[in-house]
Amino acid sequence: MLSVRGISKRYGARVALDAVSLDVFGREPCVVLGASGAGKSTLLRVIAGVERPDSGSIEMDGHTVTTMLPQHRPASLLPSGGALFPHLTAFENLAFPLRVNGASGSIRAQVIEIAEMLRLRDHLATPARLLSAGEQQRVALGRALLRSPRMLLLDEPAAHLDPPLRETVRKSILETARDRGVPMLYVTHDHEDAFAVADRIAVLIDGRIAQLDTARAVYDKPASVEVARFVGPLPMNLFARETEVLGIRAEHIMVVQGDADLQGTVIDSALIGASRVLSVQTNAGRARVVALGSTPPALGMTVGLRFAPEHVRRFDAVSGQAK
């Protein structure tokens, strides 16, 4: 188990982490989701011991490790970009932690097994510097897994992978974490990655955790306007009404004729994945709507918008917090 309590970190006047607290349990993939500069990588480096926090404490497996050197912590950090030995082959990079730790059994067999899983078998003889960015990332991931860590700290592990391989790598990470009972903290800016991997998501905004909850709750019931704006492939639609702000997802708005919550004009239409998403300009602001049916409304058409009432989220207009 990983327990982070009140971790803060400054670089001069800039606050990188602001009293961050979270727990990560065995066999649980927990994801920290945040934009570039939110403090995700700083959090991982502090947990791994590469950087020291200004305040707060860290426990791993019930032991305080806040001041412990990185090599003495029971965690394996996969930094963004991989940090390979460029002059060594992919095989030698993968085998390195096994040799350092005096692994039992055949090192070659263990390396080939992980290489097969990550589709690296044909690249084992290639020096790391000649591998593509995606291949380097996979080698770094394999090396982290071969350390047999009691905790995995992963910084954007699928960032340089094409979609089919990204899915394979995510599956391999999840299976490894769950089969070995290894707590896993996975940081990413990618919403698809976060929701594909996470049991729970910590939304990190400007160095602080704005919400920590199940993936479904973070999406359906954002704790604040700032979480609603950030989380999801499309930001939640937000409409100011007197003392509150109403929030609703694009897929929970219907285009109707007749009685409607809002009227507006279709100003844009785009295919996002398999869905046609309309932008509708209303008196309350712009709304994004997932259009159903084979013939969506044309640009310039006036349409009615009806909200699914059970999916409306209400926020205080002053604090921005959910009611």
C-alpha positions in Angstrom: 0.0 0.0 0.0 1.1 3.5 -0.8 0.0 6.4 1.5 0.8 10.0 0.6 -0.1 12.6 3.2 0.0 16.4 2.7 2.9 16.4 0.1 3.9 19.9 -0.9 6.7 21.0 -3.3 7.8 24.4 -4.4 10.2 25.6 -7.0 10.9 29.2 -6.0 7.6 31.0 -6.1 5.8 28.3 -8.1 3.8 25.7 -6.2 4.2 22.4 -8.0 2.3 20.3 -5.4 -0.1 21.7 -2.8 -0.9 19.4 0.2 -1.5 16.3 -2.0 -2.9 13.2 -0.1 -3.9 9.8 -1.5 -3.8 6.1 -0.9 -3.1 3.4 -3.4 -4.0 -0.2 -2.5 -2.7 -3.6 -3.8 -4.2 -4.8 -7.1 -5.6 -1.3 -7.6 -4.6 0.9 -10.6 -5.0 4.5 -9.4 -4.6 7.2 -12.1 -3.5 10.8 -11.6 -5.1 12.7 -14.5 -3.9 16.2 -15.1 -2.9 18.7 -17.8 0.7 19.5 -18.7 2.2 21.4 -15.8 -0.3 20.2 -13.2 2.4 18.5 -11.2 1.9 14.8 -12.2 5.6 14.0 -12.9 6.7 16.0 -9.8 4.4 13.8 -7.6 5.9 10.6 -9.0 9.5 11.8 -8.6 8.7 12.8 -4.9 7.1 9.4 -4.2 10.1 7.6 -5.9 12.6 9.7 -3.8 14.2 11.4 -6.8 13.1 14.7 -5.3 12.4 15.7 -1.7 9.1 17.2 -0.6 9.0 20.5 1.3 6.4 19.0 3.7 4.3 15.9 4.1 5.0 12.2 4.4 5.1 9.0 2.3 4.5 5.5 3.5 5.1 2.3 1.5 4.0 -1.1 2.9 3.5 0.6 6.3 7.0 2.1 6.5 7.8 5.8 6.3 10.1 6.4 3.3 9.9 10.2 3.1 13.7 10.6 3.5 14.8 7.2 2.2 17.0 7.1 -0.9 15.3 6.0 -4.1 17.2 2.7 -4.4 16.0 1.7 -1.0 12.3 2.2 -1.7 10.2 -0.8 -2.8 9.0 1.0 -6.0 9.9 1.0 -9.7 9.6 4.4 -11.5 9.1 4.5 -15.2 9.8 8.1 -16.1 8.3 9.7 -19.2 10.7 9.0 -22.1 12.0 5.8 -20.5 15.6 6.8 -19.6 17.4 3.8 -21.3 21.1 3.2 -21.7 21.4 4.4 -25.3 24.5 2.3 -26.1 23.0 -1.0 -24.9 20.7 -3.2 -27.0 17.1 -3.6 -26.1 17.9 -7.0 -24.7 20.7 -5.6 -22.5 18.4 -2.8 -21.2 15.7 -5.3 -20.3 18.2 -7.7 -18.7 19.9 -5.0 -16.6 17.7 -5.1 -13.5 17.7 -8.9 -13.5 21.5 -9.0 -13.5 21.9 -6.3 -10.9 19.4 -8.0 -8.6 20.9 -11.5 -9.1 17.8 -12.9 -10.7 17.2 -16.6 -10.3 16.3 -18.7 -13.4 17.2 -17.9 -17.0 17.6 -14.2 -17.6 17.2 -14.8 -21.3 13.9 -16.6 -20.9 12.5 -13.8 -18.7 13.6 -11.1 -21.2 12.0 -13.0 -24.1 8.8 -13.5 -22.2 8.4 -9.7 -21.6 9.6 -8.9 -25.1 6.9 -11.1 -26.6 4.3 -9.4 -24.4 5.4 -6.0 -25.6 6.0 -6.9 -29.2 9.8 -6.3 -28.9 11.1 -9.7 -30.0 12.3 -8.4 -33.4 14.2 -5.5 -31.7 16.2 -7.2 -29.0 19.5 -6.8 -30.8 19.0 -3.1 -31.7 20.8 -0.5 -29.7 18.3 1.7 -27.7 19.4 4.9 -29.5 18.2 3.4 -32.8 14.7 2.4 -31.6 11.7 4.5 -32.3 10.2 6.6 -29.4 7.4 4.0 -29.0 9.9 1.1 -29.0 12.0 2.9 -26.4 9.0 3.4 -24.2 8.1 -0.3 -24.4 11.6 -1.3 -23.5 11.5 1.0 -20.5 8.2 -0.4 -19.4 9.5 -4.0 -19.8 12.5 -3.1 -17.7 10.3 -1.7 -14.9 8.1 -4.8 -14.9 11.2 -7.1 -14.8 12.4 -5.5 -11.5 9.4 -7.3 -9.9 8.6 -4.2 -7.9 6.2 -4.1 -4.9 4.9 -0.8 -6.4 4.7 0.6 -9.9 5.0 4.4 -10.6 4.3 5.0 -14.3 4.7 8.4 -16.0 2.7 8.5 -19.3 3.7 4.9 -20.2 1.5 4.8 -23.3 2.3 8.3 -24.5 4.3 7.4 -27.6 2.4 4.3 -28.7 -0.1 3.9 -31.6 -3.7 3.1 -30.5 -3.7 -0.7 -31.0 -0.4 -1.1 -29.1 -1.5 1.4 -26.5 -4.4 -0.9 -25.7 -2.1 -4.0 -25.5 0.3 -2.2 -23.2 -2.4 -1.0 -20.9 -3.8 -4.5 -20.7 -0.4 -5.9 -19.8 0.2 -3.3 -17.1 -3.2 -4.0 -15.5 -2.7 -7.7 -15.6 0.8 -7.4 -14.1 -0.5 -5.1 -11.3 -3.4 -7.3 -10.4 -1.8 -10.7 -10.8 1.2 -9.7 -8.6 -0.9 -7.6 -6.2 1.2 -4.6 -7.0 -0.2 -1.1 -6.2 0.1 1.1 -9.3 0.1 4.9 -9.6 -0.3 5.8 -13.3 -0.1 9.4 -14.3 -1.4 10.7 -17.6 -2.8 13.8 -19.4 -4.8 11.4 -21.7 -8.5 11.0 -20.8 -8.8 7.8 -22.8 -5.8 6.3 -21.0 -7.2 7.3 -17.6 -10.6 5.8 -18.0 -9.3 2.6 -19.6 -6.9 1.9 -16.8 -8.3 3.4 -13.6 -10.3 2.0 -10.7 -10.0 5.4 -9.1 -8.9 8.8 -10.6 -7.2 11.7 -8.8 -7.8 14.8 -10.9 -4.7 17.0 -10.4 -5.2 20.7 -11.2 -2.5 23.3 -10.4 -0.7 21.0 -8.0 -3.7 20.0 -5.9 -6.2 17.1 -6.0 -9.5 18.6 -7.1 -11.3 15.3 -6.9 -10.4 11.7 -6.0 -13.1 9.1 -6.7 -14.1 6.2 -8.9 -13.6 6.8 -12.6 -17.4 6.8 -13.1 -18.1 9.3 -10.4 -15.4 11.7 -11.6 -17.0 11.6 -15.1 -20.7 11.7 -14.0 -20.5 13.7 -10.8 -17.5 16.2 -11.0 -16.9 17.8 -7.7 -16.5 21.3 -9.1 -16.8 23.4 -12.2 -13.0 23.1 -12.9 -13.2 19.3 -12.9 -16.3 19.4 -15.1 -14.4 21.6 -17.6 -11.4 19.3 -17.6 -12.5 15.7 -17.4 -13.8 13.8 -20.4 -13.2 13.8 -24.2 -15.6 16.7 -24.3 -15.9 19.2 -21.4 -19.2 19.2 -19.6 -21.7 21.8 -20.9 -22.1 24.5 -18.3 -24.9 27.1 -18.1 -25.1 29.9 -15.6 -28.5 30.4 -14.0 -28.9 32.9 -11.2 -27.0 31.5 -8.1 -26.0 28.3 -9.7 -24.3 26.7 -12.7 -26.0 23.7 -14.4 -23.7 21.1 -15.9 -24.6 18.3 -18.3 -22.7 16.0 -20.6 -23.1 16.2 -24.4 -24.6 12.7 -24.6 -27.3 13.6 -22.1 -28.8 16.4 -24.3 -31.4 15.5 -26.9 -32.2 17.6 -30.0 -36.0 18.0 -30.1 -38.8 19.8 -31.8 -41.2 21.7 -29.5 -40.9 21.9 -25.7 -37.2 22.3 -24.8 -34.9 23.6 -22.0 -33.0 25.8 -24.5 -33.3 26.9 -28.1 -30.3 27.5 -30.3 -28.6 27.5 -33.7 -26.3 24.8 -35.0 -23.0 26.5 -35.7 -20.7 23.5 -36.2 -20.8 19.7 -36.7 -17.9 17.3 -36.3 -17.3 13.6 -36.2 -15.6 12.6 -33.0 -14.9 8.9 -33.0 -18.2 7.2 -34.0 -20.3 10.1 -32.8 -21.5 13.3 -34.6 -21.1 16.2 -32.2 -23.0 19.4 -32.8 -22.1 22.9 -31.5 -25.3 24.8 -30.7 -25.2 28.5 -29.9 -27.9 29.4 -27.3 -28.7 32.4 -25.2 -27.1 30.7 -22.2 -23.9 29.9 -24.1 -22.5 27.3 -26.5 -23.6 23.7 -26.0 -22.0 20.5 -27.4 -24.5 17.8 -28.2 -24.1 14.2 -29.4 -26.5 14.0 -32.4 -28.5 10.7 -32.6 -29.9 9.4 -35.9 -28.5 9.1 -39.4 -29.5 12.7 -40.4 -28.2 15.3 -38.0 -29.5 18.9 -38.1 -27.9 21.1 -40.8 -25.7 24.1 -40.0 -27.8 27.2 -39.4 -30.8 25.2 -38.3 -32.7 26.3 -35.1 -33.1 23.4 -32.7 -34.5 22.7 -29.3 -32.3 21.1 -26.6 -33.8 19.0 -23.8 -31.7 17.9 -20.8 -32.0 14.4 -19.2 -32.9 15.7 -15.7 -31.2 12.8 -13.8 -27.9 13.7 -15.4 -27.9 17.5 -14.6 -25.2 18.5 -12.2 -25.6 21.6 -10.1 -22.7 23.8 -8.9 -22.6 26.9 -6.7 -22.1 30.0 -8.9 -19.6 31.6 -6.5 -17.5 28.7 -5.1 -17.8 26.5 -8.2 -18.3 23.5 -5.9 -21.0 20.9 -6.6 -24.2 21.2 -4.5 
